[in-house]
Structures are given as C-alpha cells and as structure tokens.
Amino acid sequence: MTAATTTYLELSEEGGSAHKFYEVVVDGTRVTIRYGRIGEQGQSKASSFADAQKAHAAAQKKINEKKRKGYAPAVPGARSARPVTRRAITSRRSTARTAPVLWSFDSGAAAFGIFVDGERCWVGNENGEVFTLTPGGEVVGRFRLPDSVKCIVADDFWIYAGCDDGRVYDLSGKVPRAAYDIAANVDIYWLDIHDGILGVSDVEGGLTVIDHEEESLWNRRSHGDSGWMVRIDDDGVYHGHSAGITKYDLTDGNHRWHRDTGGPVLFGWQEADAVYAGTARNQVRMVDKAGRSDRSFRCDAAVYSCAASPDGRYVFAGDNFSSVYCFDADGRRLWKLGTGCGSAYSMQYHDARLYLVTTSGTLACLDVSETAVHDAEQGLLPQTVSVKAPPMAAVVPSSTLEVATDSSGGVVVECVDVDGRLRVHVVSPGFQREWNVQFPRDIRQAGIRYVVDGLAESARGGFYRVRGDIRRLN
C-alpha cells in the first residue's frame, strides 16, 4: 500500500492581513484538504476518486492553484501564534454614593465591548460571548466567538466585534461572519471601522489601516506604545497611545497633528467635532479634530473609559475605583457616583442613559437624568432589576450557507476570479457591475452565485456592502 503524502502551504503577507494555511493529504484514492488561519485547526473536506492517479491529479491541481496565489511550502507550527494582550483587571470599591442603576446583566466574564442604539444593547466579554439586550434589559440574542471580544463597534447599519483570534466578525445577520482578518503579528488593543475602512491599534503603538477587501492601505508607528484608542471619521484616524493623541490622514496616513494628553491614553471616544481620551493621569482630555484646542476633565483616579453626549453638553468618565463622573462642556464636575458593579472598561451615553460594561462583566444601565442623579445623591435609588438570560443556544460563526432556489426579493451577486483574487460583483440589474461587493472571504467560491437581502453603496462610493443575510443560489 502506498503511504499517504502531505503538502502543507502557507500564505503570510508582511504588513497585510493574509495569514493562512492550506494542507492537502492524498491517501490512496482519498484527498483531504484542510485550510484556515495559521495556528488554528481550520476546516477540512474530503473527496474520493476512481483511482489513485486521479486523486493525485486532483490534489496537484489544487496545490498549483494555491501556489499561483502566493502560497508557499512551509513547516506546520514554525510560525508563532498570534500575540494576545489582556487588560489587567484591577478595580477598587468606590466610596461615593451609588449611581441610579435601572438594570444590570452579568455577562459571565470581564467585558470590554459595548454598543448601544435605539433598539439594542450589545456586550462582549473575555469568554468570547456577545449578548444583545433591549434598552429595557431583556436578553434577546447570544453569539459565541472563538476568543475574547476586544471591542464592539458600529459602522452605520453594521455591527462588528473585534476578537483576539485576529478576526473582526460582522454580527449584523443571523450568523456571525468573519469580515476582516488582521495580520498575525499585530497584538490587537483596539479597533474602529468607518465606511468599510478598518483601523487597528496595537501594543507597540502601531496603527494598521486596511480597506474593505482586507488589503493594507497604510501602517504607521506613533511615538508612544500601548495604543488603546483608535477612532476614524471621513477626515482622519485618531490614535491614542502612551504619548498622547496623533491624527493621521485617512487615505494616505500622513501625519496631521499630535497632542500631549499629560499621561497614557487608556480609552478613546469621538463625537462630530472632538475626540476624548481617558488617561492614566486622572483626567479626560478633549481635543478638537483640528488639533488646535483642548480641555481637561479632572477625576480622582486613572480613567478607564469615557463618553460624551452627541451635543457635547455632557462628558462622562469611569475610573479604576468603580466611580462614574459627569462634567459639563466647560469641564466643571457635576457629579460623581459609584457603579456598585466594578470599574467601567467601556461606556456609551444614549437617550439620558449611561450604559457601561465593567471589570466584573456587568452590563449596567444608569439613569443619568438630572432628577435621578439628584435623588441618588440623597440616597434615593430605584430598584435595580437583575437581568437573567433565558435558556438559548449561542450562535457561532459559520461558513455554511442556506440554499436558495429563488432570488426574488433579494439581490444576486457572483464570485469571480480576478487575476488570482476572488472578488464578488453584482449580477442583478440596477447596480454598477464593475464595483466589488464587500463579502466574507470564508464563503467565497469562484463561479458561485449568492442571494443577499440587500446592498448599500459605501458612503464614498466605489463598492457595495451587504445588508442582511446571505444564501447560496442553486
């Protein structure tokens, strides 16, 4: 009997997002292919052939295809695993009066990721779990990602979760889909997405910006390290690190300005005209987006997180003593209260409520209206509702698709091979057929057509983005 033969290939682009392996095993008439990200088990599929000669021919065809795309022979395990830094969980009890907490939900582990809009509250924790709740505190959804959730960000309609496995998952559909792969040598601290452009800050003070096709636009190294802040808008990328805040041009990465924040940046927030940086030197620093003026909001301890109301009327901060602060736009402290559930790693203000996720893994909803805060300062508190998740199975990322036999009510797109790269174009009428469609790489197969719920043109034009679910068209 002929011994099985194994061919192992890798594609790892310097400064890019690709970090993949492709393994082909031929055992008699059986060919097994295993593929995925380097350092992971990946996925596998097997095929049987009429005889060994046909099996070898089919295997060689696959190997040649991958080599043309840049894959090269490698040794399994030779490349090191992705570096991962966890935030140290240090939190002390606040001595301030307790804040008016309307409801709280224990996610099960320290939590960093939060996003809130008029319909949903999202929380992601170190166990890789993401829960969705209504603004009133009802748990309505649960996802489980492969590793710790670093952050949750919104980009218009789309909700993304940055994960320590080096991927960014789109949570906008029924099933999480891997939307971006981040280069394996990047130790992710934070990320942001704006109109399909992803910015990633890392442990060394590096900043990586990639486009909707996961192709690198530019990389920069700021003067400081520990890049806990990255925020993006139409004009630039705002990078917060141990030496302050640096702004770079969005399209080419040219340096625009730098402002010293008086201490290492531990978290960053942005509104239309300003960015806010929580710092280890007990303050939030606001800098206008032109880099010309700033303002300080003084706290009593290191600031883990911050947020602002959309009109800039209120600025909030959470320190490492489990306290929450509110300031007016001029920097005057209005109040300080204790969370009662740990220090806020992230927070967001929405509709007179302050939502925060903490070192204990709690998602808490605080009533920060003037009346509620005044009552809390007098020791009068609402009855806090302890929210429990009902029994529900967690939805995990998948590359398996539902099959559709009818495209009515949707938009048809097709995956095509363009110079060795898989791209997705629109087939249905009424769209620019030469434009690419941002589409999960794990489910791209040349020659296959798909039905999507809808397409939206990117704000700057030039490509489309999928809205809703994706089905394979038969």
C-alpha positions as CSV (number, residue, x, y, z in Angstrom):
1,M,0.0,0.0,0.0
2,T,1.3,3.5,-0.9
3,A,2.0,5.8,2.0
4,A,-0.1,8.9,2.3
5,T,1.5,12.1,1.1
6,T,1.0,15.6,2.7
7,T,1.6,19.0,1.1
8,Y,1.5,21.9,3.5
9,L,1.4,25.5,2.2
10,E,1.2,28.9,3.9
11,L,0.4,32.5,2.8
12,S,1.5,35.1,5.2
13,E,1.9,38.7,3.8
14,E,4.2,41.1,5.6
15,G,2.0,44.0,6.7
16,G,-1.1,42.5,5.2
17,S,-4.0,40.6,6.5
18,A,-3.4,37.2,4.9
19,H,-2.1,34.6,7.4
20,K,-3.5,31.2,6.1
21,F,-2.5,27.6,5.6
22,Y,-3.6,25.0,3.0
23,E,-2.9,21.3,3.5
24,V,-3.5,18.6,1.0
25,V,-3.3,14.9,2.1
26,V,-3.5,12.1,-0.6
27,D,-4.2,8.7,0.8
28,G,-4.8,6.2,-2.0
29,T,-8.0,7.3,-3.7
30,R,-8.9,9.8,-1.0
31,V,-7.9,13.5,-0.9
32,T,-8.4,15.5,2.3
33,I,-8.0,19.3,2.2
34,R,-7.6,21.3,5.4
35,Y,-7.4,25.1,5.4
36,G,-7.8,28.1,7.6
37,R,-5.8,30.7,9.6
38,I,-2.3,29.7,10.7
39,G,-2.4,28.5,14.3
40,E,-6.0,27.2,14.1
41,Q,-7.4,23.8,13.3
42,G,-9.3,25.2,10.4
43,Q,-11.8,23.4,8.3
44,S,-11.4,20.2,6.3
45,K,-13.2,18.4,3.5
46,A,-12.5,15.0,1.8
47,S,-13.2,13.7,-1.7
48,S,-12.8,10.2,-3.1
49,F,-11.8,9.4,-6.7
50,A,-12.0,6.4,-9.0
51,D,-8.3,5.6,-8.7
52,A,-5.0,6.8,-7.1
53,Q,-3.9,8.5,-10.3
54,K,-7.0,10.7,-10.5
55,A,-6.7,11.5,-6.8
56,H,-3.1,12.7,-7.2
57,A,-4.0,14.8,-10.3
58,A,-6.9,16.5,-8.4
59,A,-4.6,17.2,-5.5
60,Q,-1.8,18.6,-7.7
61,K,-4.3,20.9,-9.4
62,K,-5.4,22.4,-6.0
63,I,-1.8,22.8,-4.9
64,N,-0.8,24.6,-8.2
65,E,-3.8,26.9,-7.8
66,K,-2.7,28.0,-4.3
67,K,0.9,28.5,-5.4
68,R,-0.2,30.8,-8.2
69,K,-1.9,32.8,-5.5
70,G,1.2,33.2,-3.4
71,Y,1.1,30.2,-1.1
72,A,4.5,28.5,-0.5
73,P,5.7,25.3,1.2
74,A,6.1,25.7,5.0
75,V,6.6,23.7,8.2
76,P,3.5,23.4,10.4
77,G,4.0,25.2,13.7
78,A,7.1,27.2,12.6
79,R,5.2,30.5,12.6
80,S,4.4,31.7,16.1
81,A,0.9,32.0,17.4
82,R,-0.8,35.4,17.4
83,P,0.3,37.6,20.3
84,V,-2.6,38.5,22.6
85,T,-2.6,41.0,25.5
86,R,-5.4,41.0,28.0
87,R,-6.2,44.1,30.0
88,A,-5.3,43.6,33.7
89,I,-8.4,43.6,35.8
90,T,-7.8,46.0,38.7
91,S,-10.7,47.6,40.3
92,R,-11.3,49.1,43.8
93,R,-14.5,49.9,45.5
94,S,-15.9,53.5,45.2
95,T,-16.5,55.5,48.3
96,A,-19.1,57.7,46.5
97,R,-22.8,57.2,46.8
98,T,-24.3,54.6,44.4
99,A,-25.5,55.6,41.0
100,P,-29.1,55.0,40.0
101,V,-28.8,51.7,38.2
102,L,-32.0,50.7,36.4
103,W,-30.9,47.2,35.5
104,S,-27.8,45.1,35.3
105,F,-26.8,42.0,33.5
106,D,-23.9,39.6,34.4
107,S,-22.3,38.5,31.1
108,G,-20.1,36.0,32.9
109,A,-16.6,37.5,32.4
110,A,-14.8,40.8,32.3
111,A,-16.3,42.9,29.4
112,F,-14.8,45.5,27.1
113,G,-17.2,45.6,24.2
114,I,-20.3,47.7,24.2
115,F,-22.5,49.4,21.6
116,V,-26.0,50.9,22.2
117,D,-28.6,52.3,19.8
118,G,-32.3,52.8,19.9
119,E,-33.1,49.1,19.5
120,R,-30.3,47.1,21.0
121,C,-27.5,47.0,23.6
122,W,-24.5,44.8,22.8
123,V,-22.0,43.4,25.3
124,G,-19.0,41.2,24.5
125,N,-16.7,39.6,27.1
126,E,-13.4,37.8,27.6
127,N,-15.1,34.4,27.1
128,G,-16.0,35.4,23.6
129,E,-19.7,35.7,24.3
130,V,-21.8,38.5,22.9
131,F,-25.3,39.2,24.2
132,T,-27.9,41.5,22.8
133,L,-30.5,43.2,25.0
134,T,-33.3,45.6,24.5
135,P,-32.9,49.1,26.1
136,G,-35.3,47.9,28.8
137,G,-33.0,45.0,29.7
138,E,-34.4,41.9,28.0
139,V,-31.9,39.4,26.6
140,V,-32.8,38.7,23.0
141,G,-29.7,37.2,21.4
142,R,-26.4,35.4,22.1
143,F,-23.4,34.7,20.0
144,R,-20.2,32.9,20.8
145,L,-17.0,33.9,19.1
146,P,-13.7,31.8,19.1
147,D,-11.8,34.1,21.5
148,S,-12.1,37.1,23.8
149,V,-14.0,40.1,22.5
150,K,-11.8,43.2,22.4
151,C,-14.5,45.7,21.4
152,I,-17.8,46.2,19.6
153,V,-18.1,49.0,17.1
154,A,-20.9,50.2,14.7
155,D,-20.4,51.4,11.2
156,D,-23.8,52.7,10.0
157,F,-26.1,49.6,9.8
158,W,-23.3,47.1,10.5
159,I,-22.2,45.9,14.0
160,Y,-18.7,44.4,14.3
161,A,-16.9,42.6,17.1
162,G,-13.1,42.6,17.2
163,C,-11.8,39.2,18.6
164,D,-8.5,38.0,19.9
165,D,-8.4,35.3,17.3
166,G,-7.4,38.1,14.9
167,R,-10.7,38.4,13.1
168,V,-13.4,41.0,13.0
169,Y,-16.9,39.5,12.9
170,D,-20.0,41.0,11.3
171,L,-22.9,40.5,13.7
172,S,-25.5,42.2,11.6
173,G,-27.1,39.0,10.2
174,K,-28.4,35.8,11.7
175,V,-25.0,34.2,11.8
176,P,-21.6,35.9,12.7
177,R,-19.4,36.1,9.5
178,A,-15.7,36.8,9.5
179,A,-15.5,40.2,7.8
180,Y,-11.8,41.1,8.3
181,D,-8.6,39.2,9.0
182,I,-5.8,41.1,10.9
183,A,-2.1,40.3,10.3
184,A,-0.9,37.7,12.7
185,N,2.0,39.9,14.1
186,V,-0.5,42.6,15.3
187,D,-1.3,42.3,19.0
188,I,-4.7,44.0,18.9
189,Y,-5.6,46.6,21.5
190,W,-8.5,48.3,19.9
191,L,-10.1,48.9,16.5
192,D,-12.7,51.0,14.7
193,I,-14.5,50.8,11.4
194,H,-15.7,53.7,9.2
195,D,-17.4,53.2,5.8
196,G,-15.7,49.8,5.5
197,I,-12.2,51.0,6.4
198,L,-10.7,49.2,9.4
199,G,-8.2,50.8,11.8
200,V,-6.3,48.6,14.3
201,S,-4.1,49.9,17.1
202,D,-1.7,47.6,18.9
203,V,0.6,47.0,21.9
204,E,3.7,48.6,20.2
205,G,1.9,51.9,19.3
206,G,1.4,50.7,15.7
207,L,-1.6,51.6,13.6
208,T,-2.7,49.4,10.7
209,V,-5.4,50.6,8.3
210,I,-7.0,48.2,5.7
211,D,-9.8,48.6,3.2
212,H,-13.0,46.6,2.6
213,E,-11.1,43.9,0.7
214,E,-8.7,43.4,3.6
215,E,-5.9,45.0,1.7
216,S,-3.5,47.2,3.6
217,L,-3.8,50.9,2.9
218,W,-1.0,52.0,5.3
219,N,0.9,51.4,8.5
220,R,2.3,53.9,10.9
221,R,4.1,53.8,14.2
222,S,3.2,56.5,16.7
223,H,5.7,57.9,19.2
224,G,4.1,56.1,22.1
225,D,3.1,52.5,22.7
226,S,0.0,50.7,24.1
227,G,-2.5,52.0,21.6
228,W,-5.8,51.7,23.5
229,M,-7.5,54.3,21.3
230,V,-8.3,54.4,17.6
231,R,-11.2,56.3,16.1
232,I,-12.0,57.1,12.5
233,D,-14.1,59.6,10.6
234,D,-14.2,60.9,7.0
235,D,-11.1,63.1,7.6
236,G,-8.7,61.1,9.6
237,V,-7.6,58.4,12.1
238,Y,-7.1,59.4,15.7
239,H,-4.6,57.3,17.5
240,G,-4.4,57.4,21.3
241,H,-1.3,55.8,23.0
242,S,1.2,56.3,25.8
243,A,2.4,59.7,24.5
244,G,-0.9,61.3,23.6
245,I,-3.2,61.5,20.6
246,T,-1.9,61.6,17.0
247,K,-4.0,62.3,13.9
248,Y,-3.2,60.8,10.5
249,D,-4.8,61.4,7.2
250,L,-7.4,58.7,6.4
251,T,-6.3,58.0,2.8
252,D,-2.5,58.0,2.9
253,G,-1.5,58.0,6.6
254,N,0.2,61.4,6.5
255,H,0.8,62.9,10.0
256,R,-1.6,65.7,10.7
257,W,-1.1,66.7,14.3
258,H,-0.1,65.4,17.7
259,R,-1.3,66.5,21.2
260,D,0.2,65.5,24.5
261,T,-2.5,64.3,26.9
262,G,-0.5,64.5,30.1
263,G,-0.5,60.8,30.5
264,P,-1.0,57.5,28.7
265,V,-4.4,57.1,26.9
266,L,-6.5,54.2,28.2
267,F,-9.6,54.7,26.1
268,G,-10.9,57.0,23.4
269,W,-14.2,58.3,22.3
270,Q,-15.3,60.7,19.5
271,E,-18.1,63.0,18.6
272,A,-18.6,65.1,15.4
273,D,-16.1,67.8,16.3
274,A,-13.9,66.4,19.0
275,V,-12.1,63.3,20.4
276,Y,-12.0,62.4,24.1
277,A,-9.2,60.5,25.7
278,G,-9.4,58.9,29.1
279,T,-5.9,58.9,30.7
280,A,-3.9,57.3,33.4
281,R,-3.2,60.7,34.9
282,N,-6.8,61.1,36.3
283,Q,-8.3,63.1,33.5
284,V,-10.3,63.0,30.3
285,R,-8.7,65.3,27.6
286,M,-10.9,66.6,24.9
287,V,-9.1,67.7,21.7
288,D,-11.0,69.3,18.7
289,K,-10.5,67.5,15.5
290,A,-8.3,70.2,14.0
291,G,-5.9,69.7,16.9
292,R,-5.9,73.3,17.9
293,S,-7.7,73.4,21.3
294,D,-8.3,71.0,24.2
295,R,-10.0,70.9,27.6
296,S,-9.4,68.8,30.7
297,F,-12.0,67.0,32.8
298,R,-10.4,66.1,36.2
299,C,-11.2,62.8,38.0
300,D,-9.8,61.4,41.3
301,A,-8.2,58.3,39.8
302,A,-7.0,56.8,36.5
303,V,-9.7,56.9,33.8
304,Y,-10.5,53.5,32.2
305,S,-13.2,54.8,29.9
306,C,-15.1,57.9,28.8
307,A,-18.0,59.0,26.6
308,A,-19.9,62.2,25.7
309,S,-23.4,63.2,24.7
310,P,-23.8,63.9,20.9
311,D,-24.1,67.6,21.5
312,G,-21.1,67.7,23.8
313,R,-23.2,69.0,26.7
314,Y,-22.1,66.2,29.0
315,V,-18.9,64.3,29.3
316,F,-18.7,61.1,31.3
317,A,-15.7,59.1,32.8
318,G,-15.2,55.9,34.6
319,D,-12.2,55.4,36.9
320,N,-10.4,52.4,38.4
321,F,-12.2,52.9,41.7
322,S,-15.6,51.9,40.3
323,S,-16.7,55.5,40.1
324,V,-18.5,57.3,37.3
325,Y,-18.3,61.1,36.7
326,C,-20.3,63.6,34.8
327,F,-18.9,67.0,33.6
328,D,-20.4,69.9,31.7
329,A,-18.9,71.0,28.4
330,D,-16.6,73.6,30.2
331,G,-15.0,70.9,32.4
332,R,-17.0,71.5,35.6
333,R,-17.7,68.4,37.5
334,L,-21.4,67.9,38.0
335,W,-21.4,64.7,40.0
336,K,-19.5,61.5,41.0
337,L,-21.2,58.3,41.9
338,G,-20.2,54.6,42.4
339,T,-21.3,51.9,40.0
340,G,-21.7,49.2,42.5
341,C,-20.6,46.6,39.9
342,G,-16.9,47.3,39.2
343,S,-14.9,49.8,37.1
344,A,-16.2,50.7,33.6
345,Y,-13.9,49.4,30.9
346,S,-16.2,50.9,28.2
347,M,-19.3,53.1,28.2
348,Q,-21.8,54.8,26.0
349,Y,-24.4,57.5,26.5
350,H,-27.8,57.2,24.8
351,D,-31.1,59.0,25.5
352,A,-30.4,60.1,29.1
353,R,-29.0,56.7,30.0
354,L,-25.4,55.8,30.5
355,Y,-24.5,52.2,29.6
356,L,-21.3,50.7,30.9
357,V,-19.5,47.3,30.9
358,T,-17.2,46.5,33.8
359,T,-14.3,44.6,35.2
360,S,-16.9,42.2,36.8
361,G,-18.5,41.5,33.4
362,T,-21.6,43.5,34.2
363,L,-23.6,45.5,31.6
364,A,-25.4,48.2,33.6
365,C,-27.9,50.8,32.6
366,L,-27.7,54.0,34.6
367,D,-30.4,56.7,34.7
368,V,-28.3,59.9,34.4
369,S,-31.2,62.4,34.1
370,E,-30.9,65.3,36.4
371,T,-33.8,64.1,38.6
372,A,-32.4,60.6,39.0
373,V,-28.9,61.8,39.8
374,H,-30.3,64.3,42.4
375,D,-32.2,61.6,44.1
376,A,-29.2,59.2,44.1
377,E,-27.1,61.9,45.8
378,Q,-29.7,62.0,48.5
379,G,-29.6,58.2,48.9
380,L,-32.8,57.6,47.0
381,L,-32.3,54.8,44.4
382,P,-34.5,52.9,42.0
383,Q,-35.0,49.2,42.5
384,T,-32.3,47.7,40.3
385,V,-33.6,44.8,38.1
386,S,-31.1,41.9,37.9
387,V,-31.5,40.6,34.3
388,K,-31.1,36.9,33.6
389,A,-30.6,35.4,30.2
390,P,-33.3,32.8,29.3
391,P,-32.1,29.4,28.0
392,M,-30.9,30.0,24.4
393,A,-28.3,28.4,22.2
394,A,-25.3,30.6,21.3
395,V,-25.0,31.2,17.6
396,V,-21.4,30.6,16.4
397,P,-19.5,31.8,13.3
398,S,-20.1,29.6,10.3
399,S,-19.1,29.4,6.6
400,T,-22.2,27.2,5.9
401,L,-24.9,28.9,3.9
402,E,-28.6,28.3,3.5
403,V,-29.5,27.4,-0.1
404,A,-32.0,29.5,-2.1
405,T,-33.7,28.3,-5.3
406,D,-35.4,31.6,-5.8
407,S,-33.8,35.0,-5.9
408,S,-37.0,37.1,-5.7
409,G,-36.9,39.7,-3.0
410,G,-33.1,39.8,-3.0
411,V,-30.0,40.8,-4.9
412,V,-27.9,38.3,-6.9
413,V,-24.1,38.6,-6.7
414,E,-21.4,36.3,-8.1
415,C,-17.9,35.4,-7.0
416,V,-15.4,35.6,-9.8
417,D,-11.6,35.1,-10.1
418,V,-9.9,38.4,-11.0
419,D,-6.1,37.9,-11.5
420,G,-5.9,35.2,-8.9
421,R,-8.1,37.0,-6.3
422,L,-11.7,36.2,-5.6
423,R,-14.0,39.1,-6.0
424,V,-17.7,39.5,-5.8
425,H,-19.7,41.5,-8.3
426,V,-23.4,42.3,-8.7
427,V,-25.5,40.3,-11.2
428,S,-28.9,41.9,-10.6
429,P,-29.8,45.0,-12.7
430,G,-29.7,48.5,-11.4
431,F,-26.2,48.3,-9.9
432,Q,-22.6,49.2,-11.0
433,R,-21.5,45.7,-12.2
434,E,-17.8,46.6,-12.2
435,W,-17.8,47.5,-8.5
436,N,-16.7,45.0,-5.9
437,V,-19.0,43.8,-3.1
438,Q,-17.6,43.6,0.4
439,F,-18.2,39.9,1.2
440,P,-17.0,37.4,3.7
441,R,-13.9,35.6,2.4
442,D,-14.7,32.3,4.1
443,I,-17.7,31.7,1.8
444,R,-16.3,33.0,-1.5
445,Q,-16.2,30.3,-4.2
446,A,-15.4,31.2,-7.8
447,G,-18.4,30.7,-10.1
448,I,-20.9,30.6,-7.3
449,R,-23.9,32.9,-7.2
450,Y,-25.5,34.2,-3.9
451,V,-28.7,36.0,-2.9
452,V,-28.3,38.8,-0.4
453,D,-31.1,40.6,1.3
454,G,-29.8,44.0,0.1
455,L,-26.8,46.0,-1.0
456,A,-25.8,49.5,0.2
457,E,-23.4,51.8,-1.7
458,S,-20.5,52.8,0.5
459,A,-20.6,56.5,1.6
460,R,-17.6,57.4,-0.5
461,G,-18.7,55.2,-3.4
462,G,-16.8,52.6,-5.4
463,F,-18.1,49.4,-3.7
464,Y,-21.2,47.9,-2.2
465,R,-21.8,46.4,1.2
466,V,-24.1,43.5,2.0
467,R,-27.1,44.2,4.2
468,G,-28.8,41.2,6.0
469,D,-28.3,37.6,5.3
470,I,-26.5,35.7,2.6
471,R,-27.8,32.5,0.8
472,R,-26.2,30.3,-1.8
473,L,-28.2,30.3,-5.1
474,N,-28.8,27.0,-6.7
